[in-house]
Amino acid sequence: RHTVEGGLPDDLRRRVHRRWATMLEGEAGEAGEDVALLHAALEHRRAGGLPALDLAIRIARSPGRRSLGPAGLSLLGSIADEADPADSLRTDLVEAIASLAAEVADQRLALGRWTSLAADLPPGPRRVRALVGAARAAFDLREPEIARGLVARASAERPAPVEALRIEALEAEREREHEESKS
């Protein structure tokens, strides 16, 4: 494949990748959101010079997203990092990546993505959710000072009742673990 691909003119190579991307996306949808096919389609989209944010979000939110593995998560992160920071789809992708990282217990990645998302968002419920997500990841990483700072920032945002409850639960859990570590 690489040998043939290397001998093709750039324009033809991009068209071939675009066709593959379209075909694979169609098959993935018919197969009930097959993440492996969507991942391959995403790679072909990028190689074909097509927009990738919408498909990356679709993958990050799909039912089989946990099967992506580190390489898939890294690809999604690269797409987010390459996107225009002002693009709302980029913000949606970063949020989906942070959530997925937390789901697959990559708390270091979750902390980084939640923190960067919170920095990019204006004050409001979405930023509070990002700060709470970052605090949860910091707590799981046993970084109490970072977690405390994030909780304080989230609390200062005057969170909605649901987020306030999440903040209280985080604080209670942190306090319980602190007490357990003393004994």
C-alpha positions as CSV (number, residue, x, y, z in Angstrom):
1,R,0.0,0.0,0.0
2,H,2.7,2.5,1.0
3,T,4.8,1.7,-2.2
4,V,1.8,2.3,-4.4
5,E,0.7,5.3,-2.5
6,G,4.2,6.8,-2.7
7,G,4.1,6.6,-6.5
8,L,0.8,8.4,-6.9
9,P,0.5,12.1,-7.7
10,D,-0.7,14.1,-4.6
11,D,-4.1,15.0,-6.1
12,L,-4.9,11.4,-6.9
13,R,-3.7,10.2,-3.6
14,R,-6.0,12.7,-1.8
15,R,-8.9,11.6,-3.9
16,V,-8.3,8.0,-3.1
17,H,-8.2,8.7,0.6
18,R,-11.4,10.7,0.4
19,R,-13.2,7.9,-1.3
20,W,-12.0,5.4,1.3
21,A,-13.1,7.8,4.1
22,T,-16.6,8.1,2.6
23,M,-16.9,4.3,2.1
24,L,-15.7,3.4,5.5
25,E,-17.9,6.0,7.3
26,G,-20.9,4.6,5.4
27,E,-20.0,1.0,6.4
28,A,-19.4,2.0,10.0
29,G,-22.8,3.6,10.3
30,E,-24.4,0.5,8.8
31,A,-22.5,-1.7,11.2
32,G,-23.9,0.2,14.2
33,E,-21.0,2.7,14.7
34,D,-18.1,0.4,14.3
35,V,-15.3,2.3,16.0
36,A,-12.5,0.5,14.1
37,L,-14.0,1.5,10.8
38,L,-14.6,5.0,11.9
39,H,-11.0,5.3,13.1
40,A,-9.8,4.1,9.7
41,A,-12.2,6.6,8.0
42,L,-10.7,9.3,10.2
43,E,-7.2,8.5,9.1
44,H,-8.3,8.6,5.5
45,R,-10.1,11.9,6.0
46,R,-6.9,13.4,7.3
47,A,-4.8,12.0,4.5
48,G,-7.3,13.2,2.0
49,G,-7.3,16.7,3.4
50,L,-10.9,16.6,4.6
51,P,-12.3,18.1,7.8
52,A,-12.0,15.7,10.7
53,L,-13.4,17.4,13.8
54,D,-17.0,16.2,13.3
55,L,-16.0,12.6,12.7
56,A,-13.5,12.7,15.6
57,I,-16.4,13.8,17.9
58,R,-18.6,11.1,16.5
59,I,-15.9,8.5,17.4
60,A,-15.2,10.0,20.9
61,R,-18.9,9.8,21.7
62,S,-19.7,6.5,20.1
63,P,-20.8,3.5,22.2
64,G,-17.6,1.6,21.4
65,R,-15.2,4.5,22.1
66,R,-13.4,2.7,24.9
67,S,-12.0,0.3,22.4
68,L,-10.0,3.0,20.7
69,G,-6.9,2.4,22.8
70,P,-4.0,4.8,23.4
71,A,-3.3,5.3,19.7
72,G,-6.9,6.2,18.9
73,L,-7.0,8.6,21.8
74,S,-3.8,10.1,20.7
75,L,-5.2,10.6,17.1
76,L,-8.2,12.4,18.6
77,G,-5.9,14.6,20.6
78,S,-3.8,15.5,17.6
79,I,-6.9,16.5,15.7
80,A,-8.1,18.7,18.6
81,D,-4.6,20.2,19.0
82,E,-4.5,21.1,15.2
83,A,-7.9,22.7,15.1
84,D,-8.7,26.3,15.4
85,P,-9.1,27.2,19.1
86,A,-12.1,29.4,18.2
87,D,-13.9,26.5,16.6
88,S,-16.8,25.3,18.8
89,L,-16.3,21.7,17.4
90,R,-12.8,21.8,18.8
91,T,-14.2,22.6,22.2
92,D,-16.7,19.7,21.9
93,L,-13.9,17.3,20.9
94,V,-11.6,18.3,23.8
95,E,-14.5,17.8,26.2
96,A,-15.2,14.3,24.7
97,I,-11.5,13.4,24.9
98,A,-11.3,14.5,28.5
99,S,-14.4,12.4,29.3
100,L,-13.1,9.4,27.4
101,A,-9.7,9.6,29.1
102,A,-11.4,9.6,32.5
103,E,-13.5,6.6,31.5
104,V,-10.5,4.6,30.4
105,A,-8.6,5.6,33.6
106,D,-6.0,7.8,31.8
107,Q,-6.3,10.4,34.6
108,R,-3.1,12.3,33.5
109,L,-4.6,12.9,30.1
110,A,-8.0,13.7,31.6
111,L,-6.5,16.2,33.9
112,G,-4.7,18.0,31.1
113,R,-7.7,18.0,28.8
114,W,-10.2,19.1,31.4
115,T,-7.8,21.9,32.6
116,S,-7.1,23.2,29.1
117,L,-10.9,23.1,28.4
118,A,-11.7,25.1,31.5
119,A,-9.1,27.7,30.5
120,D,-10.7,28.0,27.1
121,L,-14.3,28.4,28.3
122,P,-16.1,31.4,29.5
123,P,-17.6,31.4,33.0
124,G,-20.6,29.2,33.2
125,P,-21.9,25.6,33.7
126,R,-19.6,24.1,31.1
127,R,-16.5,25.5,32.7
128,V,-17.7,24.3,36.1
129,R,-18.1,20.8,34.6
130,A,-14.6,21.0,33.2
131,L,-13.1,22.1,36.5
132,V,-15.0,19.4,38.4
133,G,-13.7,16.8,35.9
134,A,-10.1,18.1,36.3
135,A,-10.5,18.0,40.1
136,R,-11.7,14.4,39.9
137,A,-8.7,13.4,37.8
138,A,-6.3,15.3,40.1
139,F,-8.0,13.5,43.1
140,D,-7.6,10.1,41.4
141,L,-3.9,10.9,40.7
142,R,-3.4,11.7,44.4
143,E,-2.6,15.3,43.7
144,P,-4.6,16.9,46.6
145,E,-3.2,20.4,46.2
146,I,-4.2,20.6,42.5
147,A,-7.6,19.0,43.3
148,R,-8.2,21.6,46.1
149,G,-7.3,24.5,43.8
150,L,-9.6,23.2,41.0
151,V,-12.5,22.6,43.5
152,A,-12.0,26.2,44.8
153,R,-12.2,27.6,41.3
154,A,-15.3,25.5,40.5
155,S,-17.0,26.7,43.7
156,A,-16.2,30.3,42.9
157,E,-18.1,30.0,39.7
158,R,-21.4,29.7,41.6
159,P,-22.2,26.3,40.2
160,A,-25.7,25.0,39.4
161,P,-27.1,22.6,42.1
162,V,-26.1,19.5,40.3
163,E,-22.5,20.6,39.9
164,A,-22.5,22.0,43.5
165,L,-23.5,18.5,44.7
166,R,-20.6,17.0,42.6
167,I,-18.2,19.4,44.2
168,E,-19.4,18.5,47.7
169,A,-19.1,14.8,46.9
170,L,-15.5,15.3,45.7
171,E,-14.7,17.3,48.9
172,A,-16.3,14.6,51.1
173,E,-14.4,11.8,49.3
174,R,-11.1,13.7,49.6
175,E,-11.8,14.3,53.3
176,R,-12.6,10.7,53.9
177,E,-9.4,9.5,52.1
178,H,-7.4,12.1,54.1
179,E,-8.8,10.7,57.4
180,E,-8.1,7.1,56.3
181,S,-4.5,7.9,55.5
182,K,-4.0,9.3,59.0
183,S,-5.1,6.0,60.6
